[in-house]
Amino acid sequence: MFTETEIKLRITPKTADSIKASSLVDSRLVGCWQSSMILNQYYDTAERDLARAGVALRLRIDGNRYIQTFKHSGSGLAGLSVRKEWDWYLDSPELDTALIESNSWPAGLRELDLSHIEPIFRTDFRRTRGLLRWALHGRTVEAEVAIDQGSIATDAGFEPICELEIELREGPETAVTALALELANTNSLMPCDLSKSDRGYRLLGFCSGIAHDDREELWRGSKISSVVLGLGRSILNDVVSLSEHFFSFRDHESFSKLHLKVIFLYSYFHLFDFVKFRIKKFRELSSLAGRLLDESSHLSQIANSEGFDSGLASRILSVFIEEHLWGQLLIGFGDWLFSYELECEVQEAGNESFIDESLESWLATEAKKTTSAIRLWHKKNTCKDGGRCAESELNPIYRLAFLVEYFDECFGINKSHQNPDLKEFLLYEQVEAVPTYLSWKGSTVWLAIERLEEQAEQYVQGSAKGSDS
């Protein structure tokens, strides 16, 4: 058993050629590029017991080698995954489940009748790979760069493969995202959290959903550093997951949700701009998020249009990828979060912290700042162009929506209104005519503002009483 650390990025054939010709890659290449056809058969039961348990079983033919692989699902972030893997080199292309030790199986599969395992889909592709070696912070790094081009074939459908994988062989885990980020500066890269096996299962109709949310429902008692990390991971994972889903299915639902998460990503950098870790990088990411939001101002019209134009939406997102903005922002944010998590662990071990302020105090202060900003902004009525605001001018509204989305359990915002989907009201209908809605004193927005101000004060007072008792 070994731990596989790799980052997976979707590319185009043009980008594949660009990477192979890159001076960055060439300067670190050990030997020459090698190319071979790789044939893969995946196995599971008819009930998809392995997939449900988060494991994958594969038999690979690579030249004259037969390799049986058993993988556990691992943690992922912006294409980066870390997971356990077992490999066996066989004498023939015949699956041998007896090689898998019982303690390698998840607990729920240890009584599984292995005779029920059968072939379910194939992934066949040409792999062009090269070994890179370089130094990072005084340490030697070795990584295999692989470009895979081929297809996934199931009884239910077919999907092309064109991916870049960077797998760590030696050195710190941060080296993988650091290299991907360097490549993202000059190449069109799209982080991909779905493995080839995940995509095969999705073609068969088995998937966990188009977005996931691993944040806690209640943040009370958490450290701000853990909230910064948890929310960052949650938003980034959702943006990556939704963009993958949209490019596969071109559906209105995932595009609308993606637009919402891009807004939350933008708000994240403004809400947590007090974090004193890799400040220059954090500000660069904030600038990229602002640029993405400004350049996608027309996405709200597409997202909320009754006659959704999937082709236009695809072209707009493709431009963000082709201009390197998408890869720089998402890979860069993943790299920042990964480094931040490691540093938080070091600080915690030394009983230190980036941030001394309590979460409760920060939330109350932020709520007051946000509502005050909305009142001032409305008074100035900065929106031009016939009452429609540019996306960046809606920052106070977005901050309010962010607080409602991620902290409503603390403040009780949604429970205080008839409208259960306040964030959608704020972000979709509100964008069309903010001044009109705010000019109506009894609107849902003003009720939310007043409720937020009231609850912020009660929240911090209640927390103070709790700490005294």
C-alpha positions as CSV (number, residue, x, y, z in Angstrom):
1,M,0.0,0.0,0.0
2,F,1.2,3.5,-0.7
3,T,-0.4,7.0,-0.6
4,E,-1.0,8.6,-4.0
5,T,-0.8,12.4,-4.2
6,E,-1.7,13.9,-7.5
7,I,-3.6,16.8,-9.2
8,K,-5.9,16.2,-12.1
9,L,-6.6,19.0,-14.6
10,R,-8.8,18.9,-17.7
11,I,-7.1,20.3,-20.8
12,T,-7.6,20.5,-24.6
13,P,-5.4,18.8,-27.2
14,K,-3.9,22.2,-28.0
15,T,-3.0,22.7,-24.3
16,A,-1.5,19.2,-24.3
17,D,0.9,20.2,-27.1
18,S,1.7,23.4,-25.3
19,I,2.6,21.7,-22.1
20,K,4.9,19.2,-23.8
21,A,6.7,22.1,-25.6
22,S,6.8,24.3,-22.4
23,S,10.3,25.6,-21.4
24,L,9.2,25.2,-17.8
25,V,8.6,21.5,-18.2
26,D,11.6,21.0,-20.5
27,S,14.0,22.5,-18.0
28,R,13.0,19.9,-15.4
29,L,12.5,16.9,-17.7
30,V,14.6,13.8,-16.8
31,G,15.2,11.8,-20.0
32,C,12.6,11.9,-22.7
33,W,8.8,11.7,-23.0
34,Q,7.4,8.2,-23.2
35,S,4.1,7.2,-24.8
36,S,2.0,4.0,-24.5
37,M,-1.6,2.8,-24.9
38,I,-3.2,2.0,-21.5
39,L,-6.3,-0.3,-21.4
40,N,-8.3,-0.3,-18.1
41,Q,-11.3,-2.4,-17.0
42,Y,-13.2,-1.4,-13.9
43,Y,-15.2,-3.8,-11.7
44,D,-18.1,-3.6,-9.3
45,T,-21.3,-5.4,-8.4
46,A,-24.6,-4.8,-10.1
47,E,-25.6,-2.9,-7.0
48,R,-22.5,-0.7,-7.1
49,D,-21.3,-1.8,-3.7
50,L,-17.7,-0.8,-4.2
51,A,-18.7,2.7,-5.4
52,R,-21.0,3.2,-2.5
53,A,-18.2,2.3,-0.1
54,G,-15.8,4.7,-1.8
55,V,-13.4,2.2,-3.4
56,A,-12.5,1.4,-7.0
57,L,-11.1,-1.9,-8.4
58,R,-9.3,-1.8,-11.8
59,L,-7.3,-4.1,-14.0
60,R,-4.8,-2.3,-16.3
61,I,-2.8,-3.5,-19.4
62,D,0.2,-1.2,-19.9
63,G,2.4,-2.6,-22.6
64,N,3.2,-6.1,-21.5
65,R,2.4,-5.4,-17.8
66,Y,-0.8,-6.5,-16.1
67,I,-1.6,-4.4,-13.0
68,Q,-4.4,-4.9,-10.6
69,T,-5.2,-1.7,-8.5
70,F,-7.4,-1.2,-5.5
71,K,-8.0,2.5,-4.5
72,H,-9.8,4.2,-1.6
73,S,-11.4,7.6,-2.2
74,G,-9.4,10.3,-0.7
75,S,-9.6,14.0,0.2
76,G,-9.8,16.4,-2.7
77,L,-9.3,20.1,-3.4
78,A,-9.2,21.8,-6.7
79,G,-8.1,18.7,-8.5
80,L,-5.6,17.6,-5.8
81,S,-6.3,14.2,-4.3
82,V,-4.5,12.2,-1.6
83,R,-5.6,8.6,-1.3
84,K,-4.5,5.0,-0.4
85,E,-3.7,2.7,-3.3
86,W,-2.6,-1.0,-3.6
87,D,-1.0,-2.4,-6.8
88,W,-0.3,-6.0,-7.8
89,Y,1.6,-7.0,-10.9
90,L,0.0,-10.1,-12.4
91,D,1.1,-12.8,-14.8
92,S,-2.0,-12.6,-16.9
93,P,-4.9,-10.2,-17.5
94,E,-7.2,-12.0,-15.0
95,L,-8.7,-10.3,-12.0
96,D,-7.5,-11.9,-8.7
97,T,-9.6,-10.6,-5.8
98,A,-7.9,-13.0,-3.4
99,L,-4.9,-10.7,-3.4
100,I,-6.9,-7.9,-1.6
101,E,-6.3,-8.4,2.1
102,S,-9.5,-8.3,4.2
103,N,-8.3,-5.3,6.2
104,S,-8.0,-3.3,3.0
105,W,-11.7,-3.5,2.4
106,P,-13.9,-0.9,4.1
107,A,-15.8,-2.4,7.0
108,G,-19.1,-2.5,5.1
109,L,-17.6,-4.7,2.4
110,R,-15.7,-7.3,4.4
111,E,-18.6,-9.8,4.1
112,L,-19.2,-9.0,0.4
113,D,-19.5,-12.1,-1.9
114,L,-16.6,-11.4,-4.3
115,S,-18.1,-13.7,-6.9
116,H,-20.7,-11.0,-7.7
117,I,-18.0,-8.6,-8.9
118,E,-18.2,-8.1,-12.7
119,P,-16.8,-5.7,-15.4
120,I,-18.8,-2.5,-15.6
121,F,-16.9,0.0,-17.8
122,R,-13.6,0.7,-19.6
123,T,-11.2,3.7,-19.7
124,D,-8.7,3.4,-22.6
125,F,-6.3,6.1,-23.4
126,R,-2.8,7.0,-24.7
127,R,-0.6,8.2,-22.0
128,T,2.4,10.5,-22.7
129,R,4.5,10.9,-19.6
130,G,7.7,12.4,-18.4
131,L,9.6,12.5,-15.1
132,L,10.4,16.0,-13.8
133,R,13.0,16.8,-11.1
134,W,13.6,20.2,-9.5
135,A,14.3,21.9,-6.2
136,L,11.6,23.6,-4.0
137,H,12.6,25.4,-0.8
138,G,15.9,23.4,-0.7
139,R,14.2,20.0,-1.1
140,T,14.4,17.7,-4.2
141,V,11.1,17.2,-5.9
142,E,10.2,14.4,-8.4
143,A,6.9,14.2,-10.1
144,E,5.5,12.3,-13.1
145,V,3.6,14.5,-15.6
146,A,1.1,12.5,-17.6
147,I,-1.1,13.6,-20.5
148,D,-4.0,11.2,-21.1
149,Q,-6.1,11.2,-24.3
150,G,-8.7,8.6,-25.0
151,S,-12.2,7.7,-23.8
152,I,-14.5,6.3,-21.2
153,A,-16.9,3.6,-22.5
154,T,-19.9,2.3,-20.7
155,D,-23.1,0.5,-21.8
156,A,-24.9,3.8,-21.1
157,G,-22.6,6.2,-23.0
158,F,-19.2,7.4,-24.0
159,E,-17.1,10.4,-22.8
160,P,-13.7,11.7,-24.1
161,I,-10.6,11.9,-21.9
162,C,-8.1,14.7,-22.3
163,E,-6.4,15.3,-18.9
164,L,-3.1,16.4,-17.3
165,E,-2.1,14.5,-14.2
166,I,0.8,15.5,-12.0
167,E,1.7,12.7,-9.5
168,L,4.2,13.3,-6.7
169,R,7.1,10.8,-6.4
170,E,9.3,12.6,-3.9
171,G,9.1,15.9,-2.0
172,P,6.5,18.0,-0.2
173,E,2.9,17.6,-1.1
174,T,2.7,21.4,-1.8
175,A,5.0,20.8,-4.8
176,V,2.2,19.3,-6.9
177,T,0.0,22.4,-6.6
178,A,3.0,24.7,-7.0
179,L,3.9,23.1,-10.4
180,A,0.2,23.2,-11.5
181,L,0.0,26.9,-10.6
182,E,3.2,27.7,-12.6
183,L,1.7,25.9,-15.6
184,A,-1.7,27.7,-15.1
185,N,0.1,31.0,-15.8
186,T,0.6,30.1,-19.5
187,N,-1.8,27.3,-20.1
188,S,-5.6,26.7,-20.1
189,L,-6.2,24.4,-17.1
190,M,-9.5,23.4,-15.5
191,P,-9.2,21.6,-12.0
192,C,-11.1,18.3,-12.0
193,D,-12.1,16.6,-8.8
194,L,-13.7,13.6,-10.6
195,S,-11.4,10.6,-11.3
196,K,-11.9,8.6,-14.5
197,S,-13.7,6.0,-12.5
198,D,-16.0,8.7,-11.0
199,R,-16.8,9.8,-14.6
200,G,-17.5,6.2,-15.6
201,Y,-20.0,5.7,-12.8
202,R,-21.6,9.0,-13.6
203,L,-22.2,7.9,-17.2
204,L,-23.9,4.8,-15.7
205,G,-26.2,7.1,-13.7
206,F,-24.5,6.6,-10.3
207,C,-23.2,9.8,-8.7
208,S,-23.5,11.6,-5.3
209,G,-24.8,14.9,-6.7
210,I,-23.7,18.0,-8.6
211,A,-22.4,19.8,-5.5
212,H,-21.4,18.9,-2.0
213,D,-21.1,20.9,1.2
214,D,-18.8,19.7,4.0
215,R,-19.2,22.7,6.2
216,E,-20.7,22.5,9.7
217,E,-24.3,23.7,10.0
218,L,-23.5,25.4,13.2
219,W,-20.2,27.3,13.6
220,R,-20.8,28.3,17.2
221,G,-17.7,27.6,19.3
222,S,-15.4,27.2,16.3
223,K,-12.1,29.0,15.8
224,I,-12.1,31.6,13.1
225,S,-9.2,29.9,11.5
226,S,-11.2,26.7,11.1
227,V,-14.1,28.6,9.6
228,V,-11.8,30.3,7.1
229,L,-10.4,27.0,6.1
230,G,-13.7,25.1,6.1
231,L,-15.7,27.7,4.2
232,G,-12.8,28.1,1.7
233,R,-12.7,24.4,1.0
234,S,-16.5,24.2,0.7
235,I,-16.8,27.0,-1.8
236,L,-13.9,25.9,-3.9
237,N,-15.1,22.3,-4.0
238,D,-18.5,23.5,-5.1
239,V,-17.2,25.7,-7.8
240,V,-15.0,22.9,-9.2
241,S,-17.8,20.3,-8.9
242,L,-20.4,22.5,-10.5
243,S,-18.2,23.5,-13.4
244,E,-17.4,19.9,-14.1
245,H,-21.1,19.0,-14.0
246,F,-22.0,21.9,-16.3
247,F,-19.4,21.1,-18.9
248,S,-20.6,17.5,-19.0
249,F,-24.4,18.1,-19.1
250,R,-24.8,21.8,-20.1
251,D,-27.7,22.1,-17.7
252,H,-29.4,25.3,-16.4
253,E,-29.4,24.2,-12.7
254,S,-25.7,23.6,-12.4
255,F,-24.9,26.8,-14.2
256,S,-27.2,28.9,-12.0
257,K,-25.6,27.3,-8.9
258,L,-22.1,27.9,-10.3
259,H,-22.9,31.6,-10.8
260,L,-24.0,31.8,-7.1
261,K,-20.8,30.1,-5.9
262,V,-18.6,32.4,-7.9
263,I,-20.3,35.3,-6.1
264,F,-19.7,33.6,-2.8
265,L,-16.0,33.0,-3.7
266,Y,-15.7,36.8,-4.4
267,S,-17.3,37.6,-1.1
268,Y,-15.1,35.2,0.8
269,F,-11.9,37.2,-0.1
270,H,-13.6,40.4,1.1
271,L,-15.0,39.0,4.3
272,F,-11.7,37.3,5.4
273,D,-9.3,39.9,4.2
274,F,-8.0,40.2,7.8
275,V,-6.2,36.8,7.6
276,K,-2.5,37.4,8.0
277,F,-1.1,34.5,6.0
278,R,0.6,34.8,2.6
279,I,-1.1,38.2,2.4
280,K,0.3,39.1,-1.0
281,K,-1.0,35.8,-2.5
282,F,-4.4,36.3,-0.8
283,R,-4.7,39.7,-2.3
284,E,-3.8,38.5,-5.8
285,L,-6.5,35.8,-5.5
286,S,-9.0,38.5,-4.3
287,S,-8.1,40.6,-7.4
288,L,-8.6,37.5,-9.7
289,A,-12.0,36.8,-8.1
290,G,-13.0,40.4,-8.6
291,R,-11.9,40.3,-12.2
292,L,-13.8,37.1,-12.8
293,L,-17.0,38.6,-11.3
294,D,-16.7,41.8,-13.3
295,E,-16.1,40.0,-16.5
296,S,-19.0,37.7,-15.8
297,S,-21.6,40.3,-15.0
298,H,-23.8,39.1,-17.9
299,L,-23.8,35.6,-16.4
300,S,-26.6,36.6,-14.0
301,Q,-28.8,37.4,-17.0
302,I,-28.0,34.0,-18.6
303,A,-28.5,32.1,-15.3
304,N,-31.9,33.7,-14.7
305,S,-33.1,33.6,-18.3
306,E,-36.2,31.5,-19.0
307,G,-34.8,30.6,-22.4
308,F,-31.4,29.3,-21.1
309,D,-28.7,29.3,-23.8
310,S,-26.3,26.5,-22.8
311,G,-24.1,27.2,-25.8
312,L,-23.6,30.8,-24.9
313,A,-23.0,29.9,-21.2
314,S,-20.4,27.3,-22.3
315,R,-18.6,29.8,-24.6
316,I,-18.3,32.4,-21.8
317,L,-16.9,29.9,-19.3
318,S,-14.5,28.5,-21.9
319,V,-13.1,32.0,-22.4
320,F,-12.3,32.2,-18.7
321,I,-10.4,29.0,-19.0
322,E,-8.7,29.9,-22.3
323,E,-7.5,33.2,-20.8
324,H,-6.0,31.3,-17.9
325,L,-8.2,33.1,-15.3
326,W,-10.0,30.0,-14.2
327,G,-7.0,27.9,-13.6
328,Q,-5.0,30.7,-11.9
329,L,-7.8,31.5,-9.5
330,L,-8.9,28.0,-8.6
331,I,-5.5,26.3,-8.5
332,G,-4.1,29.3,-6.7
333,F,-6.8,29.2,-4.1
334,G,-6.4,25.5,-3.6
335,D,-2.6,26.0,-3.1
336,W,-3.3,28.8,-0.6
337,L,-5.8,26.7,1.4
338,F,-3.5,23.7,1.4
339,S,-0.6,25.8,2.8
340,Y,-2.9,27.5,5.2
341,E,-4.1,24.2,6.6
342,L,-0.6,23.0,7.1
343,E,0.4,26.2,8.9
344,C,-2.7,26.0,11.1
345,E,-1.6,22.6,12.2
346,V,1.8,23.9,13.1
347,Q,0.3,26.9,15.0
348,E,-2.1,24.7,16.9
349,A,0.7,22.3,17.9
350,G,2.5,25.4,19.4
351,N,-0.8,26.7,21.0
352,E,-0.6,29.8,18.7
353,S,-3.2,31.2,16.3
354,F,-3.3,33.6,13.3
355,I,-6.5,35.1,14.8
356,D,-7.2,35.8,18.5
357,E,-10.7,37.3,18.0
358,S,-13.7,35.0,18.8
359,L,-15.9,33.8,16.0
360,E,-18.9,35.3,17.8
361,S,-17.4,38.7,18.1
362,W,-16.3,38.7,14.4
363,L,-19.7,37.7,13.2
364,A,-21.5,40.4,15.2
365,T,-19.0,43.0,13.9
366,E,-19.2,41.8,10.3
367,A,-23.0,41.9,10.4
368,K,-23.0,45.5,11.6
369,K,-20.4,46.5,9.0
370,T,-22.4,44.8,6.2
371,T,-25.7,46.4,7.1
372,S,-24.1,49.8,7.6
373,A,-22.5,49.5,4.2
374,I,-25.8,48.6,2.5
375,R,-27.5,51.7,4.1
376,L,-24.6,54.0,3.0
377,W,-24.5,52.4,-0.4
378,H,-28.2,52.9,-0.9
379,K,-28.1,56.5,0.3
380,K,-25.4,57.3,-2.4
381,N,-27.4,55.2,-5.0
382,T,-24.2,54.5,-6.9
383,C,-25.9,52.3,-9.5
384,K,-25.9,53.7,-12.9
385,D,-27.1,52.6,-16.3
386,G,-30.8,52.7,-15.8
387,G,-30.9,51.4,-12.3
388,R,-28.8,48.2,-13.0
389,C,-25.7,47.8,-11.0
390,A,-22.3,46.3,-12.0
391,E,-21.5,43.1,-10.1
392,S,-18.7,44.7,-8.2
393,E,-21.0,47.5,-7.0
394,L,-23.2,44.9,-5.3
395,N,-20.5,43.9,-2.8
396,P,-22.6,44.8,0.3
397,I,-25.6,42.9,-1.0
398,Y,-23.3,39.9,-1.7
399,R,-21.8,40.1,1.8
400,L,-25.3,40.0,3.3
401,A,-26.2,37.0,1.1
402,F,-23.0,35.3,2.1
403,L,-23.8,35.7,5.8
404,V,-27.3,34.4,5.2
405,E,-26.0,31.4,3.3
406,Y,-23.3,30.3,5.7
407,F,-24.3,31.6,9.1
408,D,-28.1,31.7,9.0
409,E,-28.2,29.0,11.7
410,C,-26.4,31.4,14.0
411,F,-28.5,34.4,13.2
412,G,-31.9,32.8,12.5
413,I,-32.3,34.9,9.4
414,N,-34.3,32.5,7.1
415,K,-36.5,31.4,10.0
416,S,-37.7,35.0,10.5
417,H,-39.2,35.4,7.0
418,Q,-41.9,33.9,4.9
419,N,-39.4,33.5,2.0
420,P,-37.3,30.4,2.7
421,D,-34.8,31.2,-0.1
422,L,-33.6,34.7,0.8
423,K,-30.2,34.3,-0.7
424,E,-31.7,33.5,-4.1
425,F,-34.0,36.6,-3.8
426,L,-30.9,38.8,-2.9
427,L,-28.7,37.4,-5.7
428,Y,-31.1,37.0,-8.6
429,E,-34.1,39.2,-8.4
430,Q,-32.2,41.9,-6.4
431,V,-29.5,42.2,-9.1
432,E,-32.0,43.4,-11.7
433,A,-33.2,46.5,-9.9
434,V,-31.5,47.0,-6.5
435,P,-32.6,50.7,-6.0
436,T,-36.2,49.8,-6.7
437,Y,-36.3,47.1,-4.0
438,L,-34.4,49.1,-1.5
439,S,-36.7,52.1,-2.0
440,W,-39.5,49.9,-0.6
441,K,-38.9,50.1,3.1
442,G,-40.9,47.0,3.8
443,S,-39.0,44.8,1.3
444,T,-37.5,41.4,2.2
445,V,-34.1,42.9,2.0
446,W,-34.7,45.6,4.6
447,L,-36.4,43.0,6.9
448,A,-33.2,40.9,6.5
449,I,-31.0,43.9,7.3
450,E,-33.0,44.8,10.4
451,R,-33.1,41.2,11.6
452,L,-29.4,40.8,11.0
453,E,-28.6,43.9,13.1
454,E,-30.9,42.7,15.9
455,Q,-29.7,39.1,15.9
456,A,-26.0,40.1,15.7
457,E,-26.3,42.0,19.0
458,Q,-28.3,39.2,20.7
459,Y,-25.9,36.6,19.4
460,V,-22.8,38.2,20.9
461,Q,-24.6,38.9,24.1
462,G,-25.8,35.3,24.4
463,S,-22.3,34.1,23.7
464,A,-20.9,36.3,26.4
465,K,-23.4,35.0,28.9
466,G,-22.6,31.5,28.0
467,S,-18.9,32.0,28.6
468,D,-19.5,33.6,32.0
469,S,-21.7,30.7,33.2
